[in-house]
């Protein structure tokens, strides 16, 4: 079947997490993604551990469905190759620090003059304007700078970052949505445009409820651990075995929980009779609930709570999720053939399309795996490619890896 973005060509000069996550989305949707990497080390994420047969696991997850070509962008001839690619491209994605693309002659204005229909996406840490725009920034740094860390972590405890890359992955999603919107606009008008997003803007958006709450009542949001600022009871509770998460968002659910716990009198108790009262007495209510739950094991309570239709879950360890029945049922892990790694599974996009299924068709490429083929496809002769390799403008994968031989532990480029 034809995939949604089949026929769309993407030039990807991003590295680390945010940009490659964005182009992963486009690749999974069917776009042809040409990943341009620097000589020797390639994308920084290749070395983000732990390592799996010499490849960083971060890199493996977010670089499938791409072709890797090594180009030295420090050379004018290398940059000219990129500009040649852009002539036939639909999308160009970069996540350099502000101004660096322009310094290389790869800004939106530079490339728009070559291809007026180009959709150019720039993903930065802090956005394109403002006092912080020139600053470098990683996910955790921008979590700190947008207030997320101030409201994350245990009540009364130290600030904590979210343990997943919510701003890298989030900004990738917004960038992809922007590109898809721009592609639709281009289809209607023939016009290209620039798409901008940043980790900072994503962080501000993610805190929207807390920002709105502060504007409404002037109270600084505080850390609540697993709790919720708007609802009670809502959080993690101990049982005789493991912790479970329970979320109550209305009076009907609270009454159901009271019945499960054989504490139906709580529903009429003045301390707990409304969500407002429960918020004011959340700590007391949590102690009361936990005093009941600790008398039985988690499986006992989960069965009763599920039967009552109350939102809840055992707090799972990551190791439990690989073989979890729900993970298997939703087919979130997809087997992918890789030249060095046996039985590798990657996490698919959490989208299902009935008429244009999304599939991981190509394993994350080895560094420079597709250099020759990409250059051939762009019209260069074998002689010209050999010349570029000899001059160090581009690099080709080592022959051992090109033949996809097993047990190779060192990636060499010539």
NUVO-528576 format. One record per residue (C-alpha): residue in one letter; residue number from 1; x, y, z. Coordinates in nm, 3 decimals, decimal comma. Layout:
<recs>
<rec A NUM <X Y Z>>,
...
</recs>
This chain:
<recs>
<rec X 1 <0,000 0,000 0,000>>,
<rec X 2 <0,107 0,359 -0,063>>,
<rec X 3 <0,212 0,523 0,263>>,
<rec X 4 <0,094 0,877 0,352>>,
<rec X 5 <0,419 1,059 0,269>>,
<rec X 6 <0,543 0,834 -0,009>>,
<rec X 7 <0,713 1,046 -0,274>>,
<rec X 8 <0,816 1,317 -0,025>>,
<rec X 9 <1,191 1,370 -0,005>>,
<rec X 10 <1,343 1,498 0,320>>,
<rec X 11 <1,697 1,629 0,369>>,
<rec X 12 <1,787 1,581 0,735>>,
<rec X 13 <2,096 1,753 0,881>>,
<rec X 14 <1,983 1,714 1,243>>,
<rec X 15 <2,153 1,531 1,529>>,
<rec X 16 <2,094 1,430 1,892>>,
<rec X 17 <1,729 1,366 1,983>>,
<rec X 18 <1,478 1,632 1,879>>,
<rec X 19 <1,556 1,664 1,508>>,
<rec X 20 <1,609 1,293 1,438>>,
<rec X 21 <1,286 1,218 1,625>>,
<rec X 22 <1,105 1,458 1,392>>,
<rec X 23 <1,248 1,303 1,077>>,
<rec X 24 <1,179 0,955 1,218>>,
<rec X 25 <0,810 1,046 1,221>>,
<rec X 26 <0,828 1,157 0,858>>,
<rec X 27 <1,021 0,843 0,761>>,
<rec X 28 <0,771 0,616 0,935>>,
<rec X 29 <0,495 0,792 0,742>>,
<rec X 30 <0,666 0,700 0,418>>,
<rec X 31 <0,894 0,992 0,333>>,
<rec X 32 <1,239 0,929 0,188>>,
<rec X 33 <1,474 1,066 0,453>>,
<rec X 34 <1,837 1,133 0,363>>,
<rec X 35 <2,030 1,168 0,687>>,
<rec X 36 <2,346 1,374 0,644>>,
<rec X 37 <2,609 1,298 0,910>>,
<rec X 38 <2,953 1,434 0,984>>,
<rec X 39 <3,266 1,225 0,930>>,
<rec X 40 <3,404 0,978 1,187>>,
<rec X 41 <3,146 1,009 1,466>>,
<rec X 42 <2,826 1,092 1,281>>,
<rec X 43 <2,516 1,185 1,477>>,
<rec X 44 <2,593 1,246 1,847>>,
<rec X 45 <2,320 1,002 1,945>>,
<rec X 46 <2,524 0,715 1,799>>,
<rec X 47 <2,737 0,737 2,114>>,
<rec X 48 <2,457 0,781 2,367>>,
<rec X 49 <2,467 0,467 2,580>>,
<rec X 50 <2,400 0,206 2,664>>,
<rec X 51 <2,554 0,061 2,349>>,
<rec X 52 <2,407 -0,234 2,160>>,
<rec X 53 <2,666 -0,401 1,937>>,
<rec X 54 <2,843 -0,067 1,901>>,
<rec X 55 <2,530 0,138 1,832>>,
<rec X 56 <2,371 0,374 2,087>>,
<rec X 57 <2,018 0,273 2,179>>,
<rec X 58 <1,894 0,632 2,147>>,
<rec X 59 <2,020 0,638 1,790>>,
<rec X 60 <1,864 0,301 1,707>>,
<rec X 61 <1,516 0,403 1,819>>,
<rec X 62 <1,490 0,736 1,637>>,
<rec X 63 <1,675 0,677 1,309>>,
<rec X 64 <1,493 0,393 1,134>>,
<rec X 65 <1,352 0,442 0,783>>,
<rec X 66 <1,643 0,671 0,685>>,
<rec X 67 <1,949 0,656 0,460>>,
<rec X 68 <2,282 0,772 0,603>>,
<rec X 69 <2,535 0,968 0,398>>,
<rec X 70 <2,855 1,118 0,538>>,
<rec X 71 <2,932 1,471 0,415>>,
<rec X 72 <3,186 1,710 0,559>>,
<rec X 73 <2,980 2,027 0,597>>,
<rec X 74 <3,292 2,219 0,697>>,
<rec X 75 <3,388 2,219 0,330>>,
<rec X 76 <3,225 2,439 0,069>>,
<rec X 77 <3,206 2,146 -0,171>>,
<rec X 78 <3,021 1,946 0,094>>,
<rec X 79 <2,772 2,226 0,151>>,
<rec X 80 <2,727 2,257 -0,225>>,
<rec X 81 <2,628 1,889 -0,235>>,
<rec X 82 <2,356 1,961 0,021>>,
<rec X 83 <2,231 2,253 -0,186>>,
<rec X 84 <2,217 2,024 -0,489>>,
<rec X 85 <2,006 1,777 -0,289>>,
<rec X 86 <1,769 2,058 -0,190>>,
<rec X 87 <1,685 2,129 -0,554>>,
<rec X 88 <1,489 1,805 -0,568>>,
<rec X 89 <1,372 1,796 -0,205>>,
<rec X 90 <1,035 1,871 -0,050>>,
<rec X 91 <1,148 1,919 0,310>>,
<rec X 92 <1,469 2,032 0,481>>,
<rec X 93 <1,514 1,992 0,858>>,
<rec X 94 <1,789 2,138 1,080>>,
<rec X 95 <1,832 2,175 1,456>>,
<rec X 96 <2,149 2,383 1,478>>,
<rec X 97 <2,201 2,662 1,728>>,
<rec X 98 <2,047 2,984 1,604>>,
<rec X 99 <2,246 3,131 1,315>>,
<rec X 100 <2,468 2,833 1,239>>,
<rec X 101 <2,271 2,722 0,933>>,
<rec X 102 <2,302 3,072 0,792>>,
<rec X 103 <2,677 3,073 0,854>>,
<rec X 104 <2,699 2,765 0,631>>,
<rec X 105 <2,482 2,912 0,357>>,
<rec X 106 <2,199 2,674 0,451>>,
<rec X 107 <1,945 2,918 0,595>>,
<rec X 108 <1,582 2,928 0,482>>,
<rec X 109 <1,649 3,228 0,260>>,
<rec X 110 <1,954 3,058 0,108>>,
<rec X 111 <1,765 2,740 0,022>>,
<rec X 112 <1,439 2,912 -0,073>>,
<rec X 113 <1,630 3,086 -0,354>>,
<rec X 114 <1,725 2,741 -0,485>>,
<rec X 115 <1,384 2,577 -0,436>>,
<rec X 116 <1,094 2,819 -0,373>>,
<rec X 117 <0,858 2,529 -0,294>>,
<rec X 118 <1,083 2,396 -0,016>>,
<rec X 119 <0,940 2,343 0,331>>,
<rec X 120 <1,219 2,432 0,573>>,
<rec X 121 <1,191 2,329 0,937>>,
<rec X 122 <1,411 2,483 1,206>>,
<rec X 123 <1,400 2,322 1,550>>,
<rec X 124 <1,591 2,512 1,819>>,
<rec X 125 <1,623 2,510 2,197>>,
<rec X 126 <1,468 2,851 2,269>>,
<rec X 127 <1,310 2,974 1,946>>,
<rec X 128 <1,412 3,223 1,681>>,
<rec X 129 <1,386 3,544 1,883>>,
<rec X 130 <1,420 3,673 2,237>>,
<rec X 131 <1,713 3,701 2,480>>,
<rec X 132 <1,759 3,325 2,518>>,
<rec X 133 <1,735 3,238 2,147>>,
<rec X 134 <2,114 3,208 2,094>>,
<rec X 135 <2,164 2,978 2,393>>,
<rec X 136 <2,232 2,606 2,363>>,
<rec X 137 <1,988 2,385 2,547>>,
<rec X 138 <1,911 2,021 2,610>>,
<rec X 139 <1,583 1,869 2,721>>,
<rec X 140 <1,652 1,882 3,095>>,
<rec X 141 <1,795 2,234 3,075>>,
<rec X 142 <1,481 2,362 2,907>>,
<rec X 143 <1,263 2,165 3,149>>,
<rec X 144 <1,430 2,374 3,417>>,
<rec X 145 <1,386 2,694 3,218>>,
<rec X 146 <1,014 2,647 3,153>>,
<rec X 147 <0,908 2,563 3,509>>,
<rec X 148 <0,852 2,191 3,453>>,
<rec X 149 <1,115 2,087 3,706>>,
<rec X 150 <0,968 2,318 3,970>>,
<rec X 151 <0,642 2,120 3,967>>,
<rec X 152 <0,790 1,774 3,914>>,
<rec X 153 <0,908 1,543 4,189>>,
<rec X 154 <0,786 1,441 4,534>>,
<rec X 155 <0,588 1,686 4,743>>,
<rec X 156 <0,832 1,901 4,937>>,
<rec X 157 <1,126 1,740 4,760>>,
<rec X 158 <1,394 1,866 4,525>>,
<rec X 159 <1,310 1,967 4,168>>,
<rec X 160 <1,322 1,675 3,926>>,
<rec X 161 <1,326 1,644 3,552>>,
<rec X 162 <1,076 1,421 3,377>>,
<rec X 163 <1,268 1,098 3,317>>,
<rec X 164 <1,171 1,085 2,949>>,
<rec X 165 <1,272 1,339 2,683>>,
<rec X 166 <0,938 1,516 2,680>>,
<rec X 167 <1,068 1,836 2,519>>,
<rec X 168 <1,284 1,667 2,256>>,
<rec X 169 <1,004 1,430 2,159>>,
<rec X 170 <0,735 1,695 2,203>>,
<rec X 171 <0,907 1,952 1,984>>,
<rec X 172 <0,961 1,676 1,726>>,
<rec X 173 <0,585 1,616 1,722>>,
<rec X 174 <0,507 1,986 1,679>>,
<rec X 175 <0,767 2,013 1,404>>,
<rec X 176 <0,615 1,716 1,223>>,
<rec X 177 <0,265 1,861 1,258>>,
<rec X 178 <0,394 2,191 1,119>>,
<rec X 179 <0,558 2,016 0,824>>,
<rec X 180 <0,244 1,813 0,749>>,
<rec X 181 <0,040 2,134 0,757>>,
<rec X 182 <0,290 2,304 0,526>>,
<rec X 183 <0,280 2,008 0,284>>,
<rec X 184 <-0,100 2,033 0,270>>,
<rec X 185 <-0,074 2,410 0,206>>,
<rec X 186 <0,186 2,345 -0,066>>,
<rec X 187 <-0,045 2,094 -0,231>>,
<rec X 188 <-0,317 2,359 -0,247>>,
<rec X 189 <-0,103 2,659 -0,342>>,
<rec X 190 <0,235 2,537 -0,467>>,
<rec X 191 <0,403 2,755 -0,202>>,
<rec X 192 <0,675 2,644 0,037>>,
<rec X 193 <0,733 2,801 0,378>>,
<rec X 194 <0,940 2,794 0,694>>,
<rec X 195 <0,827 2,592 0,997>>,
<rec X 196 <0,968 2,683 1,338>>,
<rec X 197 <0,937 2,518 1,675>>,
<rec X 198 <1,150 2,485 1,988>>,
<rec X 199 <1,193 2,297 2,311>>,
<rec X 200 <1,110 2,615 2,504>>,
<rec X 201 <0,779 2,674 2,330>>,
<rec X 202 <0,691 2,308 2,379>>,
<rec X 203 <0,770 2,334 2,751>>,
<rec X 204 <0,555 2,644 2,792>>,
<rec X 205 <0,271 2,466 2,614>>,
<rec X 206 <0,303 2,153 2,830>>,
<rec X 207 <0,267 2,365 3,146>>,
<rec X 208 <-0,054 2,526 3,016>>,
<rec X 209 <-0,282 2,409 3,298>>,
<rec X 210 <-0,041 2,533 3,563>>,
<rec X 211 <0,015 2,866 3,389>>,
<rec X 212 <-0,359 2,920 3,356>>,
<rec X 213 <-0,414 2,822 3,720>>,
<rec X 214 <-0,155 3,074 3,836>>,
<rec X 215 <-0,313 3,348 3,624>>,
<rec X 216 <-0,651 3,260 3,773>>,
<rec X 217 <-0,567 3,249 4,144>>,
<rec X 218 <-0,210 3,380 4,184>>,
<rec X 219 <-0,092 3,071 4,371>>,
<rec X 220 <0,244 2,921 4,275>>,
<rec X 221 <0,199 2,557 4,166>>,
<rec X 222 <0,383 2,308 4,386>>,
<rec X 223 <0,520 1,956 4,348>>,
<rec X 224 <0,266 1,685 4,420>>,
<rec X 225 <0,458 1,370 4,331>>,
<rec X 226 <0,208 1,136 4,169>>,
<rec X 227 <-0,076 1,362 4,278>>,
<rec X 228 <-0,285 1,601 4,070>>,
<rec X 229 <-0,341 1,968 4,137>>,
<rec X 230 <-0,707 1,955 4,030>>,
<rec X 231 <-0,834 1,624 4,172>>,
<rec X 232 <-0,830 1,416 4,490>>,
<rec X 233 <-0,782 1,135 4,561>>,
<rec X 234 <-0,531 1,107 4,280>>,
<rec X 235 <-0,192 0,944 4,319>>,
<rec X 236 <0,015 0,643 4,416>>,
<rec X 237 <-0,096 0,430 4,710>>,
<rec X 238 <0,077 0,144 4,889>>,
<rec X 239 <-0,081 -0,200 4,911>>,
<rec X 240 <0,050 -0,507 5,094>>,
<rec X 241 <0,270 -0,582 4,791>>,
<rec X 242 <0,327 -0,304 4,536>>,
<rec X 243 <0,203 0,048 4,473>>,
<rec X 244 <-0,100 0,124 4,260>>,
<rec X 245 <-0,210 0,446 4,095>>,
<rec X 246 <-0,568 0,562 4,141>>,
<rec X 247 <-0,726 0,864 3,972>>,
<rec X 248 <-1,061 1,013 4,078>>,
<rec X 249 <-1,193 1,301 3,870>>,
<rec X 250 <-1,562 1,321 3,968>>,
<rec X 251 <-1,811 1,238 4,242>>,
<rec X 252 <-1,939 0,922 4,076>>,
<rec X 253 <-1,592 0,770 4,068>>,
<rec X 254 <-1,529 0,868 4,430>>,
<rec X 255 <-1,845 0,692 4,542>>,
<rec X 256 <-1,741 0,380 4,351>>,
<rec X 257 <-1,401 0,384 4,519>>,
<rec X 258 <-1,563 0,426 4,860>>,
<rec X 259 <-1,777 0,121 4,792>>,
<rec X 260 <-1,473 -0,086 4,684>>,
<rec X 261 <-1,294 0,009 5,006>>,
<rec X 262 <-1,608 -0,057 5,214>>,
<rec X 263 <-1,601 0,309 5,325>>,
<rec X 264 <-1,924 0,440 5,173>>,
<rec X 265 <-1,960 0,684 5,463>>,
<rec X 266 <-1,673 0,891 5,317>>,
<rec X 267 <-1,902 1,014 5,040>>,
<rec X 268 <-2,108 1,210 5,294>>,
<rec X 269 <-1,819 1,305 5,523>>,
<rec X 270 <-1,781 1,685 5,518>>,
<rec X 271 <-1,405 1,646 5,470>>,
<rec X 272 <-1,448 1,444 5,151>>,
<rec X 273 <-1,798 1,516 5,019>>,
<rec X 274 <-1,680 1,728 4,724>>,
<rec X 275 <-1,366 1,752 4,517>>,
<rec X 276 <-1,297 2,095 4,667>>,
<rec X 277 <-1,314 1,951 5,018>>,
<rec X 278 <-1,102 1,653 4,919>>,
<rec X 279 <-0,833 1,881 4,778>>,
<rec X 280 <-0,824 2,074 5,106>>,
<rec X 281 <-0,791 1,745 5,297>>,
<rec X 282 <-0,596 1,543 5,041>>,
<rec X 283 <-0,324 1,425 5,279>>,
<rec X 284 <-0,573 1,304 5,538>>,
<rec X 285 <-0,779 1,129 5,271>>,
<rec X 286 <-0,469 0,963 5,123>>,
<rec X 287 <-0,372 0,828 5,464>>,
<rec X 288 <-0,722 0,689 5,515>>,
<rec X 289 <-0,722 0,519 5,175>>,
<rec X 290 <-0,377 0,371 5,221>>,
<rec X 291 <-0,465 0,237 5,566>>,
<rec X 292 <-0,726 0,020 5,393>>,
<rec X 293 <-0,521 -0,076 5,087>>,
<rec X 294 <-0,218 -0,203 5,283>>,
<rec X 295 <-0,427 -0,485 5,427>>,
<rec X 296 <-0,445 -0,672 5,094>>,
<rec X 297 <-0,213 -0,725 4,798>>,
<rec X 298 <-0,215 -0,522 4,477>>,
<rec X 299 <-0,374 -0,794 4,262>>,
<rec X 300 <-0,667 -0,823 4,504>>,
<rec X 301 <-0,735 -0,449 4,491>>,
<rec X 302 <-0,683 -0,417 4,117>>,
<rec X 303 <-0,945 -0,682 4,049>>,
<rec X 304 <-1,202 -0,507 4,270>>,
<rec X 305 <-1,117 -0,157 4,145>>,
<rec X 306 <-1,127 -0,263 3,780>>,
<rec X 307 <-1,463 -0,430 3,832>>,
<rec X 308 <-1,594 -0,103 3,976>>,
<rec X 309 <-1,475 0,091 3,669>>,
<rec X 310 <-1,237 0,319 3,860>>,
<rec X 311 <-0,925 0,434 3,666>>,
<rec X 312 <-0,626 0,260 3,819>>,
<rec X 313 <-0,307 0,070 3,744>>,
<rec X 314 <-0,028 -0,116 3,913>>,
<rec X 315 <0,283 0,101 3,882>>,
<rec X 316 <0,481 -0,103 3,633>>,
<rec X 317 <0,856 -0,131 3,598>>,
<rec X 318 <0,996 -0,067 3,251>>,
<rec X 319 <1,120 -0,427 3,241>>,
<rec X 320 <0,762 -0,549 3,273>>,
<rec X 321 <0,643 -0,355 2,969>>,
<rec X 322 <0,823 -0,558 2,700>>,
<rec X 323 <0,608 -0,867 2,754>>,
<rec X 324 <0,306 -0,687 2,897>>,
<rec X 325 <-0,014 -0,823 2,737>>,
<rec X 326 <-0,127 -0,473 2,638>>,
<rec X 327 <0,209 -0,395 2,475>>,
<rec X 328 <0,184 -0,719 2,280>>,
<rec X 329 <-0,180 -0,666 2,187>>,
<rec X 330 <-0,115 -0,319 2,048>>,
<rec X 331 <0,198 -0,446 1,868>>,
<rec X 332 <0,401 -0,150 1,990>>,
<rec X 333 <0,729 -0,340 1,949>>,
<rec X 334 <0,823 -0,426 1,590>>,
<rec X 335 <1,092 -0,673 1,488>>,
<rec X 336 <1,349 -0,514 1,255>>,
<rec X 337 <1,634 -0,681 1,065>>,
<rec X 338 <1,966 -0,515 1,152>>,
<rec X 339 <2,308 -0,612 1,010>>,
<rec X 340 <2,476 -0,623 1,351>>,
<rec X 341 <2,201 -0,679 1,607>>,
<rec X 342 <1,999 -0,998 1,631>>,
<rec X 343 <1,634 -0,988 1,735>>,
<rec X 344 <1,615 -0,610 1,754>>,
<rec X 345 <1,274 -0,463 1,827>>,
<rec X 346 <1,190 -0,094 1,792>>,
<rec X 347 <0,897 0,101 1,934>>,
<rec X 348 <0,660 0,201 1,655>>,
<rec X 349 <0,474 0,530 1,623>>,
<rec X 350 <0,158 0,525 1,839>>,
<rec X 351 <-0,064 0,579 1,533>>,
<rec X 352 <-0,270 0,332 1,330>>,
<rec X 353 <-0,407 0,419 0,986>>,
<rec X 354 <-0,659 0,179 0,833>>,
<rec X 355 <-0,583 0,251 0,466>>,
<rec X 356 <-0,218 0,354 0,477>>,
<rec X 357 <-0,049 0,142 0,745>>,
<rec X 358 <0,268 0,273 0,905>>,
<rec X 359 <0,564 0,037 0,908>>,
<rec X 360 <0,931 0,034 1,005>>,
<rec X 361 <1,077 -0,085 0,676>>,
<rec X 362 <1,446 -0,004 0,718>>,
<rec X 363 <1,670 -0,053 1,020>>,
<rec X 364 <1,859 0,247 1,157>>,
<rec X 365 <2,146 0,287 0,908>>,
<rec X 366 <2,507 0,225 0,992>>,
<rec X 367 <2,720 0,538 0,961>>,
<rec X 368 <2,760 0,616 0,591>>,
<rec X 369 <2,572 0,301 0,489>>,
<rec X 370 <2,401 0,474 0,196>>,
<rec X 371 <2,664 0,727 0,085>>,
<rec X 372 <2,727 0,575 -0,257>>,
<rec X 373 <2,364 0,499 -0,332>>,
<rec X 374 <2,241 0,845 -0,235>>,
<rec X 375 <2,505 1,010 -0,452>>,
<rec X 376 <2,425 0,776 -0,741>>,
<rec X 377 <2,056 0,857 -0,708>>,
<rec X 378 <2,140 1,227 -0,724>>,
<rec X 379 <2,303 1,173 -1,062>>,
<rec X 380 <2,673 1,156 -0,976>>,
<rec X 381 <2,897 0,915 -1,166>>,
<rec X 382 <3,110 0,649 -0,997>>,
<rec X 383 <3,417 0,848 -1,096>>,
<rec X 384 <3,284 1,164 -0,931>>,
<rec X 385 <3,188 0,973 -0,616>>,
<rec X 386 <3,534 0,820 -0,595>>,
<rec X 387 <3,682 1,168 -0,636>>,
<rec X 388 <3,470 1,309 -0,353>>,
<rec X 389 <3,571 1,020 -0,128>>,
<rec X 390 <3,937 1,065 -0,214>>,
<rec X 391 <3,914 1,437 -0,129>>,
<rec X 392 <3,740 1,366 0,203>>,
<rec X 393 <3,427 1,562 0,104>>,
<rec X 394 <3,215 1,250 0,157>>,
<rec X 395 <3,295 0,921 0,330>>,
<rec X 396 <3,179 0,571 0,247>>,
<rec X 397 <3,102 0,287 0,485>>,
<rec X 398 <3,373 0,027 0,549>>,
<rec X 399 <3,342 -0,270 0,311>>,
<rec X 400 <3,292 -0,517 0,597>>,
<rec X 401 <2,981 -0,334 0,709>>,
<rec X 402 <2,865 -0,269 0,354>>,
<rec X 403 <2,845 -0,645 0,308>>,
<rec X 404 <2,650 -0,661 0,638>>,
<rec X 405 <2,893 -0,906 0,794>>,
<rec X 406 <2,842 -1,011 1,154>>,
<rec X 407 <3,081 -0,968 1,444>>,
<rec X 408 <3,225 -0,635 1,327>>,
<rec X 409 <3,302 -0,421 1,626>>,
<rec X 410 <3,468 -0,113 1,473>>,
<rec X 411 <3,312 0,122 1,219>>,
<rec X 412 <3,576 0,269 0,990>>,
<rec X 413 <3,525 0,525 0,717>>,
<rec X 414 <3,752 0,595 0,427>>,
</recs>
